[in-house]
Amino acid sequence: MKQPQYVFRPNLNDPQQRQAWAILEQIPSGQRKAFLVQAILATEQDDRLEKIIRKVMQEELRQIDLTDLPREQPTEPVPVAALDFLSSL
């Protein structure tokens, strides 16, 4: 059975690929395969975690009725100097 093989030939005109190559060059040559495997698995895990978090947040937000929340009025008005500063931007 042949072992699968993948060759990475970065396009150094692409900023992301150039950055990835710079990072990969810093890894000792005997550890690059393990580094790439770990990076791929970490990315996949991050994607799965993000999907889980989004799903939980959507379920929780469905249960909240934002129209019934009391609106608090600020106790002190915004200083005129602050408004002048913001309008000057």
Helices and strands as residue ranges (DSSP letters): H 15-26, G 29-31, H 32-62, G 66-68, H 80-88
